[in-house]
Amino acid sequence: MQKDEQKTWFQARGDCETLGGFLVTTNTRNDMTAALAVTPNPDGNYWLGGNDIETEGVFTWHSGERQTIDSNMWYPNQPDNLDNNEHCLLSYLRKLNDFSCSQSRKYICEILL
């Protein structure tokens, strides 16, 4: 479920949890393509469920599961932790980007049925 309103990563995570789900998990290129297919603009910027808040460079999902991300899923020169302030995953032109969690963006919830 793609949400049109823009929220910080933490607000978006809370909204998804309230709906009975979580920010979407994209372990593979196919997962990413499927997640972005529900959006009106697959090239847009959307919060995803991963972050490296606890340990820089070690991205985990909502479950605490460590992510193994293929290098071809990252936007060029990412992740870069710009200004030591980018810890949340964002889709960017159908690739992954680490981004400041306090910025407001649209987001994609994965709802369990």
C-alpha positions in Angstrom: 0.0 0.0 0.0 1.6 3.3 -1.1 0.8 6.3 1.0 0.5 9.7 -0.7 1.2 11.8 2.5 4.8 12.6 3.4 6.2 11.7 6.7 9.5 11.2 8.4 10.8 7.6 8.3 9.8 7.1 12.0 6.3 8.5 11.4 5.9 6.4 8.3 7.0 3.3 10.2 4.5 4.1 13.0 1.7 4.6 10.4 2.4 1.3 8.8 2.4 -0.5 12.2 -1.0 1.1 13.0 -2.4 -0.3 9.8 -1.1 -3.8 10.8 2.0 -3.9 8.7 5.4 -2.4 8.3 7.5 -0.3 5.9 8.1 -2.6 2.9 11.0 -5.0 2.8 12.9 -5.2 -0.5 15.4 -8.0 -0.3 15.8 -8.4 -4.1 15.4 -6.5 -7.3 12.1 -8.3 -7.9 10.9 -7.2 -4.4 11.8 -3.6 -5.2 10.0 -3.8 -8.6 6.9 -5.2 -7.0 6.9 -2.6 -4.3 7.3 0.3 -6.7 4.6 -1.2 -9.0 1.9 0.0 -6.5 3.0 3.6 -6.7 1.9 6.2 -9.3 5.5 7.0 -10.0 8.0 4.1 -9.7 10.9 6.5 -10.2 9.8 8.5 -7.1 11.3 8.6 -3.6 9.6 6.3 -1.1 10.6 5.2 2.4 11.4 1.5 2.6 11.8 -0.6 5.8 15.6 -0.8 6.1 17.9 1.3 8.3 21.4 1.3 9.8 20.6 3.3 12.9 22.2 0.8 15.3 25.4 0.1 13.4 26.6 2.3 10.5 26.7 0.3 7.3 24.8 -2.7 8.7 21.2 -2.3 7.3 18.4 -4.2 9.0 14.7 -4.7 8.4 11.9 -4.0 10.9 12.3 -7.6 12.2 15.9 -6.9 13.1 17.0 -9.2 10.3 20.3 -8.0 8.7 19.9 -7.2 5.0 22.2 -8.4 2.4 21.9 -5.9 -0.4 23.4 -6.6 -3.8 25.6 -3.7 -4.9 23.6 -3.3 -8.1 20.5 -2.3 -6.1 22.2 0.8 -4.8 22.1 4.1 -6.6 25.7 5.0 -7.8 28.0 6.1 -4.9 25.5 4.9 -2.3 25.2 4.4 0.6 27.3 7.4 1.6 26.0 8.5 5.0 26.2 12.1 3.9 27.1 14.4 6.8 27.0 11.3 9.1 23.2 11.7 9.0 21.7 9.1 6.5 20.5 6.0 8.1 17.1 5.1 6.5 16.5 3.4 3.2 14.7 5.3 0.4 13.9 4.3 -3.1 15.5 6.7 -5.6 15.0 6.2 -9.3 14.3 2.5 -8.7 17.5 2.1 -6.7 18.4 2.3 -3.0 19.7 5.3 -1.3 20.5 6.0 2.4 18.8 9.2 3.4 18.2 11.3 6.5 15.4 9.7 8.5 14.0 13.1 9.6 13.1 14.2 6.0 9.5 13.8 4.9 8.8 11.5 2.0 6.0 9.2 0.7 6.2 5.6 1.8 5.1 2.1 1.1 3.5 -0.1 3.7 3.5 -3.9 3.5 0.3 -5.1 5.1 0.0 -8.7 6.4 -3.4 -10.3 5.5 
